[in-house]
């Protein structure tokens, strides 16, 4: 961890660390990063070469929307947003040197950019302006911002009395950029839609968008399953990886999913325990795991970040 002028301590073999917050974990280039609570907000932590350290960035009021990738020189970097009253801006941390900088994404007054992900210098991110997020791709070489497709947004009102005063909100809740695709978690709230989520994949060359999975919320013990939650996706090895947590009358089951993107083909396997997030780095698979029968992270019941064995996958529906 050259360049990080902070005290480090030997990390336990398993699990890597504990955290009291269900927030995005990211893995790439031998690194794993995550958020932990601190007196000043949330700190960004990193594990590399068997050691754990607090990364040299200021705390954030909310957990970090962090992702790992590569800059234009091939260096492993962390990207995240830093927010103020005027909105959020994208920042980049070089993990080798500890140097932090603004990403240089063009920014107008009123724009708020979150969930950034960098690959070979390009940055994909979500832009908040109004009730529906946009998915954008910034190319510093071309000096151009490309608009990519977002997820589904309900347009019809299901109520005979109308939907006046009911706002539709659609947002990105996690995003990852790879060499050829952007994958993101899309969440929608609106009339007759409690909380519905989907994992989408946008192919950059054609701007074609595909939904590969969907989740939903519901009331306990009214269906089987009564709720299906999806984690933020990871692009790795030419595929999209994510976890699913299903609840059936307060009994929770976890699964790992892998989707190839050309053509779209899925595979899945059951995961032990309550898995809230996964991150993939080459052959290594990391998971944010909650305590048994309790699908939240808290001070009373911290979650653990673990390297887990990737189970054999079977075709979806097979």
NUBA-665032 format. One line per 5 residues: number of its first residue (from 1); their letters; for each residue x, y, z of C-alpha. Coordinates in pm, whole numbers, plus 50000, padded with zeros to 5 digits. Each point is the difference from the previous one (the first is absolute). Example, Ala and Ser with C-alpha at 12.3 -4.5 7.8 and 13.67 -1.06 7.14 Angstrom:
1	AS	51230,49550,50780  50137,50344,49934
REM end
This chain:
1	XXXXX	50000,50000,50000  50279,50237,49898  49923,50368,50047  49737,49954,50271  50159,50179,50295
6	XXXXX	49764,49848,50255  50041,49735,50266  49895,49652,49882  49929,49683,50185  50012,49637,49902
11	XXXXX	49663,49885,49875  49845,49683,50126  49992,49723,49740  49619,49968,50010  49798,50214,50018
16	XXXXX	50180,50304,49861  49814,50255,50211  49675,50094,50170  49770,50291,49919  49677,50136,50143
21	XXXXX	49864,50128,49668  49853,49826,49696  50188,50197,49733  50175,49915,49678  50319,49797,50015
26	XXXXX	50236,49997,49701  50289,49776,49896  50258,50028,49723  50376,49964,49946  50055,49820,50330
31	XXXXX	49813,50270,50195  49675,49989,50196  49842,50326,50126  49698,50076,50220  49850,50257,50239
36	XXXXX	50005,49998,50380  49832,50234,50245  50215,50253,50187  49940,50306,50223  50040,50226,49695
41	XXXXX	49762,49807,49775  50123,49705,49795  50360,49906,49922  50124,49817,49691  50194,49684,50081
46	XXXXX	50220,49789,49774  50159,49655,50015  50302,49908,49786  50280,49743,50031  49857,49868,50326
51	XXXXX	49987,50336,50173  49717,50240,50085  50021,50381,50018  49783,50310,50014  50041,50161,49659
56	XXXXX	50124,50363,49994  49674,50179,49916  49772,50212,50216  49696,49832,50157  49671,50014,49814
61	XXXXX	49664,50080,50161  49846,49694,49833  50173,49668,49920  50231,50021,49699  49849,49917,49658
66	XXXXX	50340,49855,49913  50118,49798,49703  50341,49874,49883  50138,50009,49648  50287,50138,49791
71	XXXXX	50099,50348,49888  50139,50092,49659  50346,49874,50103  49876,49664,50124  50037,50089,50370
76	XXXXX	49747,49853,50243  49778,50281,50130  49700,50046,50225  49720,50228,49883  49727,50147,50221
81	XXXXX	49800,50318,50041  50055,50288,50241  49689,50200,50080  49915,50354,50109  49686,50212,50006
86	XXXXX	50039,50066,49628  50020,49630,49909  50248,49716,49967  50320,49991,49794  50207,49700,49889
91	XXXXX	50341,49949,50159  50281,49755,49925  50253,49844,50241  50319,49841,49864  50046,49700,50229
96	XXXXX	50375,49973,49932  50087,50360,50091  49711,50106,50224  49944,50308,49779  49638,50120,49973
101	XXXXX	49863,50229,49730  49685,50123,49834  49909,49779,49705  49942,50294,49764  49649,49894,49898
106	XXXXX	49819,50301,49844  49759,50133,50259  49723,50258,49980  49834,50175,50289  49732,49770,50139
111	XXXXX	50166,49677,49883  50070,49735,50262  50212,49702,49895  50024,49674,50197  50101,49634,49970
116	XXXXX	50296,50067,49767  50202,49717,49845  50321,50041,49796  50149,49767,49740  50303,50097,49790
121	XXXXX	49935,50366,50086  49634,50008,49898  49746,50060,50275  49639,49882,50015  49777,50155,50265
126	XXXXX	49644,50089,50099  49890,50363,49970  49717,50122,50224  49795,50284,49855  49630,49962,50068
131	XXXXX	49815,49682,50091  50166,49764,49748  50376,49934,49998  50200,49998,49679  50283,49757,49924
136	XXXXX	50294,50182,49843  50344,49909,49864  50282,50257,50003  50297,49953,49765  50282,50243,50090
141	XXXXX	50185,49921,49675  49701,50082,49782  49884,50273,50241  49650,49867,49957  49713,49889,50226
146	XXXXX	49786,49719,49858  49646,49937,50125  49927,49629,50051  49659,49837,50050  49865,49988,50353
151	XXXXX	49748,49752,50140  49623,49979,49976  49788,50289,50129  49622,49955,50053  49798,50238,49784
156	XXXXX	49640,49885,50058  49779,50073,50298  49822,49688,50135  49751,50189,50218  49652,50107,49873
161	XXXXX	50022,50316,50212  50327,50100,49839  50357,50037,50126  50018,50371,50066  50262,50071,50267
166	XXXXX	50163,49656,49970  50359,50032,49877  50182,49732,49806  50363,49967,50111  50258,49790,49819
171	XXXXX	50364,49983,50103  50328,49817,49960  50104,49816,50318  50331,49857,49879  50199,49997,49676
176	XXXXX	50305,49832,49847  50182,50075,49674  50191,49736,49805  50187,50011,49668  49681,49973,49791
181	XXXXX	49697,50030,50228  49850,50193,50289  49791,49805,50249  49788,50162,50270  49734,49942,50263
186	XXXXX	49683,50196,49918  49732,50070,50265  49652,50140,49935  49731,50133,50233  49664,50122,49874
191	XXXXX	49625,49933,49978  49930,49632,50077  50378,49938,50009  50129,49958,50355  50368,49942,49921
196	XXXXX	50097,49823,49681  50359,49948,49893  50178,49866,49698  50354,49925,49887  50063,50151,49659
201	XXXXX	50289,49976,49755  50070,50274,49743  50230,49910,49711  50209,50312,49937  50056,49951,49624
206	XXXXX	49630,49965,49913  49835,50167,50303  49776,49695,50019  49865,49925,50348  49900,49659,50135
211	XXXXX	49834,49908,50328  50157,49686,50145  49823,49976,50338  49723,50161,50203  49909,50025,50367
216	XXXXX	49706,50122,50202  49884,50089,50347  49688,49876,50175  49827,49917,50324  50128,49706,50202
221	XXXXX	49829,49662,49956  49776,50113,49712  50185,49824,49717  50289,49762,49943  50238,50175,49992
226	XXXXX	49842,50317,50137  50311,50212,49924  50303,49968,49774  50295,50238,50044  50287,50046,49755
231	XXXXX	50352,50121,50075  50191,50255,49793  50157,49819,49701  50369,49941,49925  50141,49974,49646
236	XXXXX	50278,49740,49999  50133,49748,49750  49761,50105,49726  49696,49938,50220  49773,50169,50253
241	XXXXX	50006,49867,50357  49754,50078,50280  49826,49838,50296  49634,49954,50078  49839,49983,50344
246	XXXXX	49649,49851,50008  49766,50009,50299  49716,49752,50051  49811,50065,50324  50319,50136,50162
251	XXXXX	50213,49707,49885  50290,50125,49788  50187,49828,49719  50295,50136,49801  50114,49929,49646
256	XXXXX	50285,50101,49769  49925,50092,49638  50227,50031,49697  49875,50137,49668  50194,49997,49677
261	XXXXX	49906,50297,49782  50043,49880,49642  49777,49809,49970  49822,50050,50333  50023,49675,50197
266	XXXXX	49972,49956,50375  50129,49754,50257  49936,49978,50372  50083,49816,50321  49885,50013,50361
271	XXXXX	50220,50181,50253  50016,49911,50369  49881,50257,50255  49854,50344,49941  50205,50168,49725
276	XXXXX	49921,50369,49942  50270,50092,49745  50263,49827,49786  50308,50125,49815  50213,49807,49749
281	XXXXX	50373,50041,49936  50129,49741,49754  49944,49659,50162  49942,50153,50344  49648,50059,50129
286	XXXXX	49926,50227,50297  49672,50032,50189  49838,50224,50258  49837,49751,50237  49741,50077,50267
291	XXXXX	49947,49809,50321  49760,49701,49983  49629,50090,49967  50077,50375,50003  50035,50161,49654
296	XXXXX	50140,50335,50120  50335,50135,50118  49999,50188,50330  50208,50074,50307  49817,49722,50182
301	XXXXX	50040,49756,49709  50301,50093,49783  50039,49846,49657  50325,49843,49884  50191,50037,49674
306	XXXXX	50126,49658,49901  50179,49833,49713  49779,49704,49913  50031,49706,49765  49819,50050,49672
311	XXXXX	49748,49713,49972  49944,49801,49679  49736,50177,49793  49706,49848,49815  49810,50163,49711
316	XXX	49714,50224,50110  49678,49804,49959  50196,49681,49944
REM end
